[in-house]
């Protein structure tokens, strides 16, 4: 099944009986033991696994791999559904695990779709960087079976951000972020004016090209390019990193993750102001808007993407080595 929209429907109970464990013979045996058909279907459904495949449609190899995975999962009597990597997709079905088939951007999208449901992510790398998409395409099945036999094995729990924009004391935008939330000019590159507080304490008034609020996972992305520190991916911390600040005194700051960061869009602006989530979702801002950023009440669960994979990527992708 291939879906590009937001709605995925669960297979009807009768179709569950077409798999190996749900054969007509198994049904007849269950009925002979006194089980009703509905009880048998309920028990069978409880043992079946549902897998979500999130595919980057811009990568032909991702679509090919998705079909191969579907065929393999079907042989294992595992139900699967596919959605395209788009900004408006969502899930309305219970899934046990989500495969991300693409690059790091596909993982970011998958995290925003699935993390709030507690669904772990198996990040298959079909991209170029592979900082958080760490699993080679030919290794997905062995990783899946390892996780299937022990769901607590090698799960990296990553902090996510809860981002909310208020305008005239009314929420006008809400999103989650795995990498970062960036406030910047929306037009010709011009400095914008922002002020920031953390847990009610005035932090700074910025005149800069923007401000990055990054998670530890996002510390190797835009924030790193803007001169920010690289954090261990499982730390409980948040980076505030001004982009090209007018004064050199404004340096990146690392704050505890349990503090709420407030960013005010000041009245005097020479450009439009834009909020960008994970480099994928945007929202036009107005003067007087207030952005509230705090730790999300859930984390992204990445399979086999722990410290070892992170530091290996740090060495190989960014050429980060000790002198």
C-alpha positions as CSV (number, residue, x, y, z in Angstrom):
1,X,0.0,0.0,0.0
2,X,1.4,3.4,-0.9
3,X,-0.1,6.6,0.6
4,X,0.9,10.1,0.0
5,X,-1.7,11.8,2.2
6,X,-2.4,12.0,5.9
7,X,-4.7,9.1,6.4
8,X,-3.8,5.4,6.8
9,X,-6.4,2.9,7.5
10,X,-5.9,-0.3,9.4
11,X,-6.4,-3.6,7.6
12,X,-9.9,-5.0,8.2
13,X,-9.8,-8.0,10.5
14,X,-10.7,-10.6,7.8
15,X,-7.6,-9.6,5.8
16,X,-5.4,-10.4,8.8
17,X,-6.4,-14.1,8.3
18,X,-4.6,-14.3,5.0
19,X,-1.1,-14.4,6.5
20,X,0.7,-17.6,7.5
21,X,-0.3,-17.3,11.2
22,X,-3.8,-16.4,10.2
23,X,-4.5,-19.1,7.7
24,X,-7.9,-20.8,7.3
25,X,-6.5,-23.9,8.9
26,X,-5.4,-22.0,11.9
27,X,-8.8,-20.5,12.1
28,X,-10.5,-23.8,12.0
29,X,-8.2,-25.2,14.7
30,X,-9.0,-22.2,16.9
31,X,-12.7,-22.7,16.4
32,X,-12.4,-26.4,17.3
33,X,-10.9,-25.3,20.6
34,X,-13.9,-23.3,21.4
35,X,-12.6,-19.8,20.4
36,X,-15.0,-17.5,18.6
37,X,-13.9,-15.9,15.4
38,X,-13.8,-12.5,17.0
39,X,-11.6,-13.6,19.9
40,X,-9.3,-15.4,17.5
41,X,-8.9,-12.2,15.4
42,X,-8.3,-10.1,18.5
43,X,-5.6,-12.5,19.7
44,X,-4.0,-12.6,16.2
45,X,-4.1,-8.8,15.8
46,X,-2.3,-8.5,19.2
47,X,0.6,-10.6,17.9
48,X,1.0,-9.0,14.5
49,X,3.3,-6.0,14.0
50,X,2.6,-2.9,12.1
51,X,5.5,-1.1,10.3
52,X,5.4,2.4,8.9
53,X,7.7,3.2,5.9
54,X,8.4,6.9,5.4
55,X,9.9,7.3,1.9
56,X,11.7,10.3,0.4
57,X,10.0,10.5,-3.1
58,X,13.0,12.4,-4.5
59,X,15.2,9.4,-4.1
60,X,14.3,6.6,-6.6
61,X,16.3,4.2,-4.5
62,X,14.1,4.9,-1.5
63,X,10.9,3.8,-3.4
64,X,12.7,0.7,-4.7
65,X,13.9,-0.2,-1.2
66,X,10.4,0.4,0.2
67,X,8.9,-2.2,-2.2
68,X,11.6,-4.7,-1.2
69,X,11.0,-4.1,2.5
70,X,7.2,-4.5,2.0
71,X,7.8,-7.8,0.3
72,X,10.1,-9.1,3.0
73,X,7.8,-7.9,5.8
74,X,4.9,-9.6,4.2
75,X,6.7,-12.9,4.2
76,X,7.3,-12.4,7.9
77,X,3.6,-11.8,8.4
78,X,4.3,-8.1,9.3
79,X,1.8,-5.5,8.2
80,X,3.2,-2.4,6.6
81,X,2.1,1.0,5.2
82,X,3.9,3.7,3.3
83,X,3.7,7.4,3.4
84,X,5.6,9.9,1.3
85,X,8.1,12.4,2.9
86,X,5.8,15.5,2.8
87,X,5.1,18.3,5.2
88,X,1.4,17.6,5.6
89,X,1.4,13.8,6.3
90,X,0.4,12.3,9.6
91,X,-0.5,8.9,11.0
92,X,-3.8,7.7,12.4
93,X,-2.8,4.1,12.9
94,X,-0.9,2.3,15.6
95,X,2.6,1.4,14.5
96,X,5.3,-0.5,16.3
97,X,8.2,1.0,14.4
98,X,8.8,3.5,11.6
99,X,11.4,3.0,8.9
100,X,12.9,6.2,7.6
101,X,14.1,5.7,4.0
102,X,16.1,8.6,2.8
103,X,18.7,10.9,4.5
104,X,18.9,12.9,7.7
105,X,16.0,15.1,6.5
106,X,13.7,12.1,6.2
107,X,14.6,11.2,9.8
108,X,13.7,14.7,11.0
109,X,10.3,14.4,9.2
110,X,9.7,10.9,10.6
111,X,10.5,12.1,14.1
112,X,7.9,14.9,13.9
113,X,5.3,12.5,12.6
114,X,6.0,9.5,14.9
115,X,7.8,10.5,18.1
116,X,4.8,11.8,19.9
117,X,3.2,8.3,19.6
118,X,6.3,6.7,21.1
119,X,7.1,5.0,17.8
120,X,10.8,4.1,17.5
121,X,12.5,5.0,14.2
122,X,14.8,2.8,12.2
123,X,16.8,5.3,10.1
124,X,18.1,3.8,6.8
125,X,20.6,6.1,5.1
126,X,20.1,6.7,1.4
127,X,21.5,10.3,1.6
128,X,24.9,11.9,1.6
129,X,25.7,12.9,5.2
130,X,24.1,10.3,7.5
131,X,24.5,11.8,10.9
132,X,21.3,10.5,12.3
133,X,20.4,8.1,9.4
134,X,23.1,5.6,10.3
135,X,21.9,2.2,9.0
136,X,23.1,1.0,5.6
137,X,20.3,-0.2,3.2
138,X,21.6,-3.7,3.2
139,X,21.6,-3.9,7.0
140,X,17.9,-3.0,7.7
141,X,16.7,-6.5,8.1
142,X,19.3,-7.6,10.6
143,X,18.8,-4.4,12.6
144,X,15.0,-4.9,12.5
145,X,15.3,-8.5,13.7
146,X,17.7,-7.5,16.4
147,X,15.3,-4.9,17.7
148,X,12.3,-7.2,17.2
149,X,13.9,-9.8,19.5
150,X,14.8,-7.2,22.1
151,X,13.0,-3.9,21.8
152,X,15.2,-2.2,24.4
153,X,18.4,-2.9,22.5
154,X,20.5,0.1,21.2
155,X,17.8,2.7,21.3
156,X,19.1,6.3,21.4
157,X,16.6,8.7,23.1
158,X,16.9,12.2,21.6
159,X,15.5,15.4,23.1
160,X,12.9,17.2,21.0
161,X,11.7,20.8,21.2
162,X,8.1,21.9,21.6
163,X,7.7,25.2,19.7
164,X,4.7,27.5,20.1
165,X,4.1,31.0,18.6
166,X,1.6,33.4,20.3
167,X,0.2,36.5,18.7
168,X,-1.9,38.7,20.8
169,X,-1.9,36.0,23.5
170,X,-3.3,33.5,21.1
171,X,-1.5,30.4,19.8
172,X,-1.1,30.7,16.0
173,X,1.5,28.0,15.4
174,X,2.8,24.9,17.1
175,X,5.4,22.3,16.0
176,X,7.9,19.9,17.3
177,X,11.6,19.9,16.3
178,X,14.3,17.3,16.5
179,X,17.2,19.5,15.1
180,X,16.4,23.1,15.6
181,X,14.1,26.1,15.5
182,X,15.5,29.1,13.6
183,X,14.3,32.7,13.6
184,X,15.7,34.6,10.6
185,X,15.0,37.3,8.1
186,X,12.5,36.1,5.4
187,X,13.6,38.5,2.6
188,X,16.9,40.0,1.5
189,X,19.6,39.2,4.1
190,X,19.2,41.9,6.7
191,X,19.7,42.0,10.5
192,X,16.6,41.5,12.6
193,X,16.0,42.4,16.2
194,X,15.1,39.8,18.8
195,X,15.1,39.5,22.6
196,X,15.4,36.3,24.5
197,X,14.6,35.1,28.0
198,X,15.2,31.8,29.7
199,X,12.8,30.9,32.5
200,X,11.8,34.5,32.9
201,X,15.4,35.9,33.1
202,X,16.5,38.4,30.4
203,X,19.2,36.8,28.4
204,X,20.0,39.2,25.6
205,X,18.7,41.5,22.9
206,X,20.1,40.4,19.6
207,X,20.7,42.4,16.4
208,X,21.7,39.6,14.1
209,X,20.8,37.6,11.0
210,X,18.8,35.4,13.3
211,X,18.8,33.0,16.2
212,X,19.2,29.2,16.3
213,X,17.7,27.2,19.1
214,X,19.2,23.7,18.7
215,X,19.0,20.3,20.4
216,X,22.0,18.1,20.9
217,X,21.0,16.2,17.8
218,X,20.9,19.5,15.9
219,X,24.2,20.7,17.3
220,X,26.0,19.1,14.2
221,X,23.7,20.9,11.7
222,X,23.0,24.6,11.1
223,X,24.2,25.5,14.6
224,X,27.6,23.9,14.0
225,X,28.0,25.8,10.7
226,X,27.2,29.0,12.7
227,X,30.0,28.3,15.1
228,X,28.0,26.6,17.8
229,X,29.3,23.8,20.1
230,X,28.8,20.1,19.3
231,X,27.0,18.3,22.1
232,X,26.7,14.6,22.9
233,X,23.4,13.6,21.2
234,X,21.7,12.3,24.4
235,X,22.5,15.3,26.6
236,X,19.7,17.2,28.3
237,X,20.6,20.7,27.0
238,X,19.6,23.3,24.4
239,X,21.9,25.7,22.4
240,X,21.0,29.3,21.8
241,X,23.2,30.5,18.9
242,X,23.0,33.9,17.3
243,X,23.6,34.0,13.5
244,X,26.3,36.6,12.6
245,X,25.5,38.9,15.6
246,X,26.2,42.6,15.2
247,X,28.4,42.5,18.3
248,X,31.1,39.8,18.9
249,X,30.1,39.7,22.5
250,X,27.0,37.6,21.7
251,X,28.3,34.0,21.8
252,X,26.4,30.7,21.7
253,X,25.0,29.7,25.1
254,X,24.0,26.2,26.4
255,X,21.1,26.1,28.7
256,X,19.5,23.3,30.7
257,X,16.7,21.5,28.7
258,X,14.1,22.0,31.4
259,X,14.0,25.7,31.0
260,X,11.6,27.6,28.8
261,X,13.1,29.9,26.2
262,X,11.1,32.9,25.1
263,X,11.9,34.9,22.0
264,X,10.3,38.2,21.3
265,X,10.0,39.6,17.8
266,X,10.7,43.3,18.4
267,X,8.8,46.1,16.8
268,X,11.5,47.7,14.6
269,X,12.3,45.4,11.8
270,X,13.9,46.1,8.3
271,X,12.8,42.7,6.9
272,X,10.1,40.1,7.3
273,X,10.8,37.5,10.0
274,X,10.5,33.7,9.5
275,X,10.5,30.8,11.8
276,X,11.9,27.5,10.4
277,X,11.5,24.1,12.0
278,X,14.2,21.5,11.2
279,X,14.8,23.3,7.9
280,X,11.5,21.9,6.6
281,X,8.5,23.7,8.1
282,X,8.2,27.5,8.0
283,X,5.9,30.1,9.6
284,X,5.8,33.9,8.8
285,X,6.2,35.9,12.0
286,X,4.9,39.4,12.8
287,X,6.3,42.1,15.1
288,X,5.1,41.5,18.6
289,X,5.0,37.7,18.2
290,X,6.3,35.7,21.1
291,X,7.9,32.3,20.6
292,X,8.0,29.8,23.4
293,X,10.4,26.9,23.2
294,X,10.7,24.1,25.7
295,X,11.6,20.4,26.0
296,X,8.9,18.2,24.4
297,X,7.1,15.8,26.7
298,X,8.5,12.9,24.5
299,X,11.7,11.9,22.9
300,X,12.6,10.6,19.5
301,X,13.7,7.0,19.7
302,X,16.4,6.2,17.1
303,X,17.4,2.5,16.7
304,X,21.1,1.8,16.6
305,X,22.0,5.5,16.5
306,X,23.7,5.8,19.9
307,X,27.0,7.3,21.0
308,X,29.2,5.0,19.0
309,X,27.4,5.7,15.8
310,X,27.4,9.5,16.6
311,X,31.2,9.7,17.2
312,X,31.9,7.5,14.2
313,X,29.9,9.9,12.1
314,X,31.7,12.9,13.7
315,X,35.0,11.5,12.7
316,X,34.1,10.4,9.2
317,X,31.7,13.1,8.2
318,X,33.2,16.2,9.8
319,X,36.8,15.0,9.9
320,X,36.8,15.6,13.7
321,X,40.0,14.2,15.1
322,X,42.2,14.9,18.0
323,X,45.4,16.7,17.3
